[in-house]
Amino acid sequence: MIAEAARALVVRNGGAAGWLAVLDGLNELPYDGKRNERPAELVTTRSAGKAHRRSLARKDRNRAVKTFTRNRVKQGITVVDSGDQQAATEAVRLAVSALDSAARKGVYHANKAARQKSGLMRRLNAAVVAAPRAKAPKAAASKAKAPKAAASKAKAPARRPRTPKP
């Protein structure tokens, strides 16, 4: 069905310009239950046909890896935000593993995977550090800061007075 419609478009538009119209027209054709792929008649050479079939297979594989990785990252974020430290650590570990796997397979760029891992770890560390601070009494925290401030002021070197310019 798609091949017949494509052939009609080529005949109607004629020549090399017809190929572009066919490629644009394929998106407007009704869905016939198969993957949205170019008809065999439109492929110029056998090697181009094989390359196109392989690209469709890679597209399906990559889509599965991307979906799996995105879901792991989302799970990691929701568990970290929930507040359970052990579950959050495990979820982030699984998300980092999925990101590494996607980067190794070439589905994600290495920098994108590193950026997302960094964001996850930053979120996890903020949640882990924030939990003990919330539990600690405020009086103990203020007493601990006072001696450090006094010590740092005593260690600071004296500045030489500025000489006025003539």
TIVO-2410 file (N, C-alpha, C; in nm, 3 decimals):
# residues 166
REC num residu      c1      c2      c3 atome chaine
REC   1      M   0.083  -0.119   0.000     N      A
REC   1      M   0.000   0.000   0.000    CA      A
REC   1      M   0.088   0.125   0.000     C      A
REC   2      I   0.188   0.127   0.085     N      A
REC   2      I   0.276   0.244   0.090    CA      A
REC   2      I   0.355   0.255  -0.039     C      A
REC   3      A   0.400   0.141  -0.092     N      A
REC   3      A   0.481   0.143  -0.214    CA      A
REC   3      A   0.401   0.198  -0.331     C      A
REC   4      E   0.273   0.162  -0.340     N      A
REC   4      E   0.189   0.212  -0.450    CA      A
REC   4      E   0.170   0.363  -0.437     C      A
REC   5      A   0.145   0.411  -0.317     N      A
REC   5      A   0.126   0.555  -0.296    CA      A
REC   5      A   0.256   0.629  -0.325     C      A
REC   6      A   0.369   0.569  -0.288     N      A
REC   6      A   0.498   0.633  -0.313    CA      A
REC   6      A   0.525   0.640  -0.462     C      A
REC   7      R   0.495   0.530  -0.534     N      A
REC   7      R   0.516   0.528  -0.678    CA      A
REC   7      R   0.431   0.636  -0.745     C      A
REC   8      A   0.306   0.650  -0.699     N      A
REC   8      A   0.216   0.752  -0.757    CA      A
REC   8      A   0.273   0.892  -0.733     C      A
REC   9      L   0.328   0.915  -0.614     N      A
REC   9      L   0.386   1.046  -0.585    CA      A
REC   9      L   0.506   1.074  -0.674     C      A
REC  10      V   0.589   0.972  -0.698     N      A
REC  10      V   0.706   0.991  -0.782    CA      A
REC  10      V   0.664   1.023  -0.924     C      A
REC  11      V   0.566   0.948  -0.974     N      A
REC  11      V   0.519   0.971  -1.111    CA      A
REC  11      V   0.458   1.110  -1.121     C      A
REC  12      R   0.378   1.148  -1.022     N      A
REC  12      R   0.311   1.277  -1.025    CA      A
REC  12      R   0.412   1.391  -1.019     C      A
REC  13      N   0.511   1.381  -0.931     N      A
REC  13      N   0.607   1.490  -0.914    CA      A
REC  13      N   0.723   1.480  -1.012     C      A
REC  14      G   0.760   1.359  -1.051     N      A
REC  14      G   0.859   1.336  -1.154    CA      A
REC  14      G   1.001   1.370  -1.113     C      A
REC  15      G   1.095   1.289  -1.162     N      A
REC  15      G   1.237   1.316  -1.147    CA      A
REC  15      G   1.288   1.308  -1.005     C      A
REC  16      A   1.407   1.370  -0.987     N      A
REC  16      A   1.474   1.366  -0.857    CA      A
REC  16      A   1.395   1.443  -0.752     C      A
REC  17      A   1.325   1.547  -0.795     N      A
REC  17      A   1.246   1.624  -0.699    CA      A
REC  17      A   1.134   1.538  -0.642     C      A
REC  18      G   1.093   1.435  -0.717     N      A
REC  18      G   0.988   1.346  -0.670    CA      A
REC  18      G   1.029   1.268  -0.547     C      A
REC  19      W   1.159   1.234  -0.536     N      A
REC  19      W   1.206   1.158  -0.421    CA      A
REC  19      W   1.182   1.235  -0.291     C      A
REC  20      L   1.210   1.364  -0.294     N      A
REC  20      L   1.189   1.444  -0.172    CA      A
REC  20      L   1.042   1.449  -0.137     C      A
REC  21      A   0.957   1.461  -0.238     N      A
REC  21      A   0.814   1.463  -0.211    CA      A
REC  21      A   0.767   1.330  -0.155     C      A
REC  22      V   0.826   1.221  -0.205     N      A
REC  22      V   0.789   1.089  -0.155    CA      A
REC  22      V   0.826   1.077  -0.008     C      A
REC  23      L   0.947   1.120   0.025     N      A
REC  23      L   0.991   1.110   0.164    CA      A
REC  23      L   0.902   1.193   0.255     C      A
REC  24      D   0.861   1.311   0.209     N      A
REC  24      D   0.770   1.394   0.289    CA      A
REC  24      D   0.632   1.331   0.294     C      A
REC  25      G   0.589   1.272   0.182     N      A
REC  25      G   0.455   1.215   0.174    CA      A
REC  25      G   0.438   1.089   0.257     C      A
REC  26      L   0.547   1.017   0.286     N      A
REC  26      L   0.536   0.894   0.363    CA      A
REC  26      L   0.482   0.919   0.502     C      A
REC  27      N   0.513   1.033   0.558     N      A
REC  27      N   0.464   1.063   0.692    CA      A
REC  27      N   0.315   1.092   0.692     C      A
REC  28      E   0.260   1.128   0.578     N      A
REC  28      E   0.118   1.161   0.572    CA      A
REC  28      E   0.033   1.040   0.534     C      A
REC  29      L   0.096   0.928   0.495     N      A
REC  29      L   0.021   0.811   0.455    CA      A
REC  29      L  -0.039   0.743   0.577     C      A
REC  30      P  -0.150   0.670   0.559     N      A
REC  30      P  -0.210   0.601   0.674    CA      A
REC  30      P  -0.120   0.490   0.726     C      A
REC  31      Y  -0.128   0.463   0.855     N      A
REC  31      Y  -0.045   0.362   0.919    CA      A
REC  31      Y  -0.103   0.225   0.886     C      A
REC  32      D  -0.018   0.133   0.837     N      A
REC  32      D  -0.067   0.002   0.795    CA      A
REC  32      D  -0.026  -0.110   0.891     C      A
REC  33      G   0.014  -0.077   1.014     N      A
REC  33      G   0.046  -0.179   1.112    CA      A
REC  33      G   0.193  -0.216   1.116     C      A
REC  34      K   0.272  -0.169   1.021     N      A
REC  34      K   0.414  -0.200   1.019    CA      A
REC  34      K   0.492  -0.080   1.070     C      A
REC  35      R   0.624  -0.102   1.090     N      A
REC  35      R   0.707   0.011   1.129    CA      A
REC  35      R   0.707   0.114   1.017     C      A
REC  36      N   0.729   0.236   1.053     N      A
REC  36      N   0.732   0.344   0.955    CA      A
REC  36      N   0.865   0.336   0.881     C      A
REC  37      E   0.867   0.258   0.773     N      A
REC  37      E   0.992   0.241   0.700    CA      A
REC  37      E   0.970   0.270   0.553     C      A
REC  38      R   1.078   0.297   0.486     N      A
REC  38      R   1.069   0.328   0.344    CA      A
REC  38      R   1.040   0.200   0.265     C      A
REC  39      P   0.960   0.210   0.162     N      A
REC  39      P   0.934   0.092   0.079    CA      A
REC  39      P   1.062   0.048   0.008     C      A
REC  40      A   1.069  -0.081  -0.025     N      A
REC  40      A   1.188  -0.136  -0.089    CA      A
REC  40      A   1.214  -0.070  -0.223     C      A
REC  41      E   1.108  -0.025  -0.294     N      A
REC  41      E   1.126   0.036  -0.426    CA      A
REC  41      E   1.200   0.170  -0.419     C      A
REC  42      L   1.197   0.234  -0.302     N      A
REC  42      L   1.258   0.366  -0.291    CA      A
REC  42      L   1.408   0.360  -0.266     C      A
REC  43      V   1.459   0.244  -0.224     N      A
REC  43      V   1.600   0.232  -0.193    CA      A
REC  43      V   1.678   0.221  -0.324     C      A
REC  44      T   1.784   0.299  -0.336     N      A
REC  44      T   1.859   0.304  -0.461    CA      A
REC  44      T   1.941   0.178  -0.483     C      A
REC  45      T   2.011   0.130  -0.382     N      A
REC  45      T   2.096   0.012  -0.396    CA      A
REC  45      T   2.063  -0.089  -0.288     C      A
REC  46      R   2.111  -0.211  -0.307     N      A
REC  46      R   2.087  -0.316  -0.208    CA      A
REC  46      R   2.157  -0.283  -0.078     C      A
REC  47      S   2.276  -0.226  -0.088     N      A
REC  47      S   2.349  -0.192   0.035    CA      A
REC  47      S   2.278  -0.083   0.113     C      A
REC  48      A   2.215   0.012   0.041     N      A
REC  48      A   2.139   0.116   0.110    CA      A
REC  48      A   2.018   0.056   0.180     C      A
REC  49      G   1.956  -0.043   0.118     N      A
REC  49      G   1.842  -0.110   0.181    CA      A
REC  49      G   1.884  -0.182   0.307     C      A
REC  50      K   1.999  -0.251   0.300     N      A
REC  50      K   2.048  -0.322   0.418    CA      A
REC  50      K   2.086  -0.223   0.528     C      A
REC  51      A   2.149  -0.115   0.490     N      A
REC  51      A   2.188  -0.014   0.590    CA      A
REC  51      A   2.064   0.044   0.657     C      A
REC  52      H   1.959   0.064   0.578     N      A
REC  52      H   1.836   0.119   0.636    CA      A
REC  52      H   1.772   0.019   0.732     C      A
REC  53      R   1.769  -0.109   0.695     N      A
REC  53      R   1.713  -0.212   0.783    CA      A
REC  53      R   1.793  -0.220   0.913     C      A
REC  54      R   1.924  -0.212   0.901     N      A
REC  54      R   2.008  -0.217   1.021    CA      A
REC  54      R   1.985  -0.095   1.110     C      A
REC  55      S   1.965   0.021   1.047     N      A
REC  55      S   1.941   0.142   1.126    CA      A
REC  55      S   1.809   0.131   1.203     C      A
REC  56      L   1.708   0.068   1.142     N      A
REC  56      L   1.582   0.049   1.212    CA      A
REC  56      L   1.598  -0.046   1.331     C      A
REC  57      A   1.679  -0.150   1.313     N      A
REC  57      A   1.703  -0.243   1.424    CA      A
REC  57      A   1.778  -0.173   1.536     C      A
REC  58      R   1.880  -0.093   1.500     N      A
REC  58      R   1.954  -0.017   1.602    CA      A
REC  58      R   1.864   0.081   1.674     C      A
REC  59      K   1.773   0.143   1.599     N      A
REC  59      K   1.681   0.239   1.658    CA      A
REC  59      K   1.595   0.172   1.765     C      A
REC  60      D   1.546   0.052   1.735     N      A
REC  60      D   1.465  -0.020   1.834    CA      A
REC  60      D   1.547  -0.056   1.958     C      A
REC  61      R   1.670  -0.105   1.936     N      A
REC  61      R   1.756  -0.141   2.049    CA      A
REC  61      R   1.788  -0.019   2.133     C      A
REC  62      N   1.826   0.091   2.067     N      A
REC  62      N   1.862   0.213   2.140    CA      A
REC  62      N   1.743   0.267   2.217     C      A
REC  63      R   1.624   0.258   2.159     N      A
REC  63      R   1.505   0.308   2.228    CA      A
REC  63      R   1.483   0.229   2.357     C      A
REC  64      A   1.504   0.098   2.351     N      A
REC  64      A   1.485   0.016   2.471    CA      A
REC  64      A   1.585   0.054   2.579     C      A
REC  65      V   1.710   0.076   2.541     N      A
REC  65      V   1.814   0.112   2.638    CA      A
REC  65      V   1.784   0.250   2.697     C      A
REC  66      K   1.744   0.345   2.613     N      A
REC  66      K   1.713   0.480   2.661    CA      A
REC  66      K   1.597   0.477   2.760     C      A
REC  67      T   1.492   0.403   2.727     N      A
REC  67      T   1.376   0.396   2.816    CA      A
REC  67      T   1.414   0.335   2.950     C      A
REC  68      F   1.489   0.225   2.946     N      A
REC  68      F   1.533   0.160   3.069    CA      A
REC  68      F   1.616   0.255   3.154     C      A
REC  69      T   1.709   0.326   3.091     N      A
REC  69      T   1.797   0.417   3.164    CA      A
REC  69      T   1.719   0.533   3.223     C      A
REC  70      R   1.629   0.592   3.144     N      A
REC  70      R   1.549   0.704   3.194    CA      A
REC  70      R   1.465   0.661   3.313     C      A
REC  71      N   1.407   0.540   3.305     N      A
REC  71      N   1.324   0.493   3.416    CA      A
REC  71      N   1.408   0.471   3.542     C      A
REC  72      R   1.529   0.419   3.528     N      A
REC  72      R   1.615   0.400   3.644    CA      A
REC  72      R   1.652   0.534   3.707     C      A
REC  73      V   1.681   0.633   3.624     N      A
REC  73      V   1.718   0.765   3.676    CA      A
REC  73      V   1.599   0.828   3.748     C      A
REC  74      K   1.480   0.816   3.690     N      A
REC  74      K   1.361   0.871   3.754    CA      A
REC  74      K   1.334   0.802   3.888     C      A
REC  75      Q   1.350   0.669   3.891     N      A
REC  75      Q   1.332   0.596   4.017    CA      A
REC  75      Q   1.433   0.643   4.121     C      A
REC  76      G   1.556   0.665   4.078     N      A
REC  76      G   1.659   0.713   4.170    CA      A
REC  76      G   1.622   0.847   4.229     C      A
REC  77      I   1.573   0.937   4.146     N      A
REC  77      I   1.536   1.071   4.194    CA      A
REC  77      I   1.420   1.063   4.292     C      A
REC  78      T   1.317   0.984   4.259     N      A
REC  78      T   1.202   0.977   4.349    CA      A
REC  78      T   1.237   0.913   4.482     C      A
REC  79      V   1.323   0.810   4.481     N      A
REC  79      V   1.361   0.745   4.607    CA      A
REC  79      V   1.448   0.837   4.691     C      A
REC  80      V   1.538   0.912   4.626     N      A
REC  80      V   1.622   1.006   4.701    CA      A
REC  80      V   1.534   1.112   4.767     C      A
REC  81      D   1.435   1.161   4.693     N      A
REC  81      D   1.346   1.264   4.748    CA      A
REC  81      D   1.256   1.210   4.859     C      A
REC  82      S   1.233   1.078   4.860     N      A
REC  82      S   1.146   1.020   4.963    CA      A
REC  82      S   1.212   1.023   5.101     C      A
REC  83      G   1.347   1.012   5.105     N      A
REC  83      G   1.418   1.026   5.231    CA      A
REC  83      G   1.477   0.899   5.289     C      A
REC  84      D   1.444   0.782   5.234     N      A
REC  84      D   1.500   0.656   5.285    CA      A
REC  84      D   1.644   0.642   5.233     C      A
REC  85      Q   1.742   0.649   5.324     N      A
REC  85      Q   1.882   0.655   5.282    CA      A
REC  85      Q   1.931   0.527   5.218     C      A
REC  86      Q   1.898   0.412   5.275     N      A
REC  86      Q   1.946   0.286   5.218    CA      A
REC  86      Q   1.884   0.260   5.082     C      A
REC  87      A   1.754   0.281   5.071     N      A
REC  87      A   1.687   0.261   4.942    CA      A
REC  87      A   1.738   0.361   4.838     C      A
REC  88      A   1.765   0.484   4.882     N      A
REC  88      A   1.815   0.586   4.791    CA      A
REC  88      A   1.953   0.550   4.740     C      A
REC  89      T   2.039   0.501   4.828     N      A
REC  89      T   2.174   0.461   4.787    CA      A
REC  89      T   2.168   0.349   4.684     C      A
REC  90      E   2.081   0.251   4.707     N      A
REC  90      E   2.067   0.139   4.614    CA      A
REC  90      E   2.009   0.185   4.480     C      A
REC  91      A   1.908   0.272   4.485     N      A
REC  91      A   1.846   0.320   4.361    CA      A
REC  91      A   1.944   0.402   4.278     C      A
REC  92      V   2.023   0.484   4.345     N      A
REC  92      V   2.123   0.565   4.273    CA      A
REC  92      V   2.231   0.474   4.216     C      A
REC  93      R   2.269   0.370   4.289     N      A
REC  93      R   2.369   0.276   4.237    CA      A
REC  93      R   2.318   0.210   4.109     C      A
REC  94      L   2.192   0.169   4.108     N      A
REC  94      L   2.134   0.107   3.989    CA      A
REC  94      L   2.124   0.207   3.873     C      A
REC  95      A   2.089   0.331   3.904     N      A
REC  95      A   2.078   0.433   3.799    CA      A
REC  95      A   2.215   0.463   3.739     C      A
REC  96      V   2.317   0.471   3.823     N      A
REC  96      V   2.453   0.496   3.774    CA      A
REC  96      V   2.499   0.380   3.686     C      A
REC  97      S   2.466   0.259   3.726     N      A
REC  97      S   2.501   0.142   3.646    CA      A
REC  97      S   2.433   0.147   3.510     C      A
REC  98      A   2.306   0.185   3.507     N      A
REC  98      A   2.233   0.194   3.380    CA      A
REC  98      A   2.292   0.305   3.292     C      A
REC  99      L   2.330   0.417   3.351     N      A
REC  99      L   2.391   0.526   3.274    CA      A
REC  99      L   2.525   0.484   3.216     C      A
REC 100      D   2.605   0.413   3.296     N      A
REC 100      D   2.734   0.364   3.246    CA      A
REC 100      D   2.715   0.267   3.130     C      A
REC 101      S   2.615   0.180   3.144     N      A
REC 101      S   2.588   0.082   3.039    CA      A
REC 101      S   2.544   0.151   2.910     C      A
REC 102      A   2.457   0.251   2.922     N      A
REC 102      A   2.410   0.324   2.804    CA      A
REC 102      A   2.525   0.400   2.737     C      A
REC 103      A   2.615   0.455   2.817     N      A
REC 103      A   2.729   0.526   2.760    CA      A
REC 103      A   2.825   0.429   2.693     C      A
REC 104      R   2.845   0.313   2.752     N      A
REC 104      R   2.934   0.213   2.694    CA      A
REC 104      R   2.879   0.162   2.560     C      A
REC 105      K   2.746   0.150   2.550     N      A
REC 105      K   2.685   0.103   2.426    CA      A
REC 105      K   2.675   0.211   2.320     C      A
REC 106      G   2.702   0.335   2.359     N      A
REC 106      G   2.698   0.445   2.264    CA      A
REC 106      G   2.560   0.506   2.248     C      A
REC 107      V   2.465   0.466   2.332     N      A
REC 107      V   2.331   0.521   2.324    CA      A
REC 107      V   2.330   0.662   2.384     C      A
REC 108      Y   2.400   0.680   2.496     N      A
REC 108      Y   2.417   0.811   2.558    CA      A
REC 108      Y   2.560   0.856   2.533     C      A
REC 109      H   2.579   0.984   2.514     N      A
REC 109      H   2.714   1.039   2.507    CA      A
REC 109      H   2.776   1.029   2.646     C      A
REC 110      A   2.905   1.007   2.652     N      A
REC 110      A   2.973   0.989   2.780    CA      A
REC 110      A   2.955   1.111   2.870     C      A
REC 111      N   2.958   1.230   2.811     N      A
REC 111      N   2.943   1.351   2.892    CA      A
REC 111      N   2.801   1.363   2.949     C      A
REC 112      K   2.701   1.321   2.871     N      A
REC 112      K   2.563   1.326   2.922    CA      A
REC 112      K   2.548   1.230   3.039     C      A
REC 113      A   2.603   1.110   3.026     N      A
REC 113      A   2.596   1.013   3.135    CA      A
REC 113      A   2.667   1.068   3.259     C      A
REC 114      A   2.784   1.128   3.240     N      A
REC 114      A   2.859   1.184   3.353    CA      A
REC 114      A   2.782   1.297   3.419     C      A
REC 115      R   2.718   1.380   3.338     N      A
REC 115      R   2.641   1.493   3.391    CA      A
REC 115      R   2.523   1.442   3.474     C      A
REC 116      Q   2.454   1.340   3.424     N      A
REC 116      Q   2.339   1.287   3.498    CA      A
REC 116      Q   2.383   1.215   3.625     C      A
REC 117      K   2.495   1.144   3.618     N      A
REC 117      K   2.546   1.077   3.738    CA      A
REC 117      K   2.585   1.181   3.843     C      A
REC 118      S   2.646   1.288   3.798     N      A
REC 118      S   2.687   1.394   3.892    CA      A
REC 118      S   2.564   1.454   3.960     C      A
REC 119      G   2.460   1.478   3.883     N      A
REC 119      G   2.338   1.534   3.940    CA      A
REC 119      G   2.274   1.440   4.041     C      A
REC 120      L   2.273   1.312   4.009     N      A
REC 120      L   2.217   1.213   4.102    CA      A
REC 120      L   2.297   1.208   4.232     C      A
REC 121      M   2.430   1.207   4.219     N      A
REC 121      M   2.514   1.200   4.338    CA      A
REC 121      M   2.501   1.326   4.422     C      A
REC 122      R   2.489   1.441   4.355     N      A
REC 122      R   2.472   1.566   4.428    CA      A
REC 122      R   2.341   1.562   4.509     C      A
REC 123      R   2.236   1.512   4.446     N      A
REC 123      R   2.107   1.501   4.513    CA      A
REC 123      R   2.115   1.404   4.631     C      A
REC 124      L   2.180   1.291   4.608     N      A
REC 124      L   2.192   1.190   4.714    CA      A
REC 124      L   2.273   1.245   4.831     C      A
REC 125      N   2.386   1.308   4.802     N      A
REC 125      N   2.469   1.363   4.909    CA      A
REC 125      N   2.396   1.471   4.986     C      A
REC 126      A   2.320   1.554   4.916     N      A
REC 126      A   2.244   1.658   4.986    CA      A
REC 126      A   2.140   1.596   5.078     C      A
REC 127      A   2.076   1.488   5.033     N      A
REC 127      A   1.974   1.423   5.115    CA      A
REC 127      A   2.037   1.352   5.235     C      A
REC 128      V   2.153   1.288   5.215     N      A
REC 128      V   2.219   1.215   5.323    CA      A
REC 128      V   2.275   1.313   5.426     C      A
REC 129      V   2.330   1.424   5.382     N      A
REC 129      V   2.388   1.522   5.474    CA      A
REC 129      V   2.277   1.599   5.545     C      A
REC 130      A   2.167   1.627   5.476     N      A
REC 130      A   2.058   1.706   5.534    CA      A
REC 130      A   1.987   1.627   5.644     C      A
REC 131      A   1.979   1.496   5.632     N      A
REC 131      A   1.907   1.415   5.731    CA      A
REC 131      A   1.973   1.421   5.869     C      A
REC 132      P   2.106   1.402   5.882     N      A
REC 132      P   2.166   1.413   6.016    CA      A
REC 132      P   2.162   1.554   6.071     C      A
REC 133      R   2.170   1.655   5.986     N      A
REC 133      R   2.165   1.793   6.035    CA      A
REC 133      R   2.029   1.824   6.096     C      A
REC 134      A   1.925   1.768   6.036     N      A
REC 134      A   1.791   1.792   6.088    CA      A
REC 134      A   1.774   1.729   6.226     C      A
REC 135      K   1.841   1.617   6.249     N      A
REC 135      K   1.829   1.546   6.376    CA      A
REC 135      K   1.915   1.609   6.485     C      A
REC 136      A   2.027   1.674   6.450     N      A
REC 136      A   2.119   1.729   6.549    CA      A
REC 136      A   2.058   1.850   6.618     C      A
REC 137      P   2.082   1.866   6.749     N      A
REC 137      P   2.030   1.983   6.820    CA      A
REC 137      P   2.103   2.110   6.773     C      A
REC 138      K   2.030   2.220   6.770     N      A
REC 138      K   2.087   2.345   6.719    CA      A
REC 138      K   2.189   2.405   6.815     C      A
REC 139      A   2.174   2.385   6.945     N      A
REC 139      A   2.266   2.444   7.042    CA      A
REC 139      A   2.406   2.385   7.025     C      A
REC 140      A   2.415   2.256   7.000     N      A
REC 140      A   2.546   2.193   6.985    CA      A
REC 140      A   2.614   2.243   6.858     C      A
REC 141      A   2.538   2.266   6.755     N      A
REC 141      A   2.596   2.314   6.630    CA      A
REC 141      A   2.651   2.455   6.645     C      A
REC 142      S   2.580   2.542   6.718     N      A
REC 142      S   2.628   2.680   6.733    CA      A
REC 142      S   2.753   2.685   6.822     C      A
REC 143      K   2.764   2.596   6.923     N      A
REC 143      K   2.882   2.594   7.008    CA      A
REC 143      K   3.004   2.546   6.931     C      A
REC 144      A   2.983   2.455   6.841     N      A
REC 144      A   3.096   2.402   6.764    CA      A
REC 144      A   3.151   2.507   6.668     C      A
REC 145      K   3.066   2.593   6.618     N      A
REC 145      K   3.111   2.695   6.522    CA      A
REC 145      K   3.187   2.809   6.590     C      A
REC 146      A   3.155   2.842   6.712     N      A
REC 146      A   3.215   2.958   6.778    CA      A
REC 146      A   3.366   2.946   6.794     C      A
REC 147      P   3.421   2.835   6.844     N      A
REC 147      P   3.567   2.827   6.860    CA      A
REC 147      P   3.640   2.833   6.724     C      A
REC 148      K   3.582   2.776   6.620     N      A
REC 148      K   3.648   2.778   6.490    CA      A
REC 148      K   3.659   2.921   6.438     C      A
REC 149      A   3.555   3.000   6.457     N      A
REC 149      A   3.556   3.137   6.409    CA      A
REC 149      A   3.664   3.218   6.483     C      A
REC 150      A   3.675   3.198   6.614     N      A
REC 150      A   3.776   3.271   6.691    CA      A
REC 150      A   3.916   3.228   6.649     C      A
REC 151      A   3.934   3.100   6.624     N      A
REC 151      A   4.066   3.051   6.585    CA      A
REC 151      A   4.106   3.105   6.448     C      A
REC 152      S   4.012   3.114   6.356     N      A
REC 152      S   4.046   3.162   6.223    CA      A
REC 152      S   4.079   3.312   6.226     C      A
REC 153      K   4.015   3.389   6.314     N      A
REC 153      K   4.047   3.532   6.323    CA      A
REC 153      K   4.187   3.553   6.381     C      A
REC 154      A   4.226   3.469   6.474     N      A
REC 154      A   4.357   3.483   6.536    CA      A
REC 154      A   4.469   3.448   6.438     C      A
REC 155      K   4.445   3.357   6.345     N      A
REC 155      K   4.547   3.313   6.253    CA      A
REC 155      K   4.565   3.407   6.134     C      A
REC 156      A   4.469   3.494   6.109     N      A
REC 156      A   4.477   3.581   5.992    CA      A
REC 156      A   4.594   3.679   6.007     C      A
REC 157      P   4.680   3.691   5.904     N      A
REC 157      P   4.794   3.784   5.913    CA      A
REC 157      P   4.747   3.929   5.906     C      A
REC 158      A   4.821   4.014   5.972     N      A
REC 158      A   4.788   4.157   5.973    CA      A
REC 158      A   4.826   4.217   5.839     C      A
REC 159      R   4.743   4.307   5.788     N      A
REC 159      R   4.773   4.372   5.661    CA      A
REC 159      R   4.855   4.497   5.684     C      A
REC 160      R   4.942   4.521   5.589     N      A
REC 160      R   5.023   4.640   5.594    CA      A
REC 160      R   4.937   4.760   5.555     C      A
REC 161      P   4.951   4.874   5.624     N      A
REC 161      P   4.870   4.991   5.589    CA      A
REC 161      P   4.905   5.040   5.448     C      A
REC 162      R   4.806   5.086   5.379     N      A
REC 162      R   4.823   5.132   5.244    CA      A
REC 162      R   4.891   5.270   5.243     C      A
REC 163      T   4.991   5.285   5.160     N      A
REC 163      T   5.060   5.413   5.154    CA      A
REC 163      T   4.991   5.502   5.050     C      A
REC 164      P   4.966   5.626   5.083     N      A
REC 164      P   4.899   5.715   4.988    CA      A
REC 164      P   4.992   5.752   4.872     C      A
REC 165      K   4.936   5.767   4.757     N      A
REC 165      K   5.014   5.806   4.638    CA      A
REC 165      K   5.030   5.957   4.637     C      A
REC 166      P   5.148   6.007   4.594     N      A
REC 166      P   5.170   6.153   4.593    CA      A
REC 166      P   5.094   6.222   4.483     C      A
***
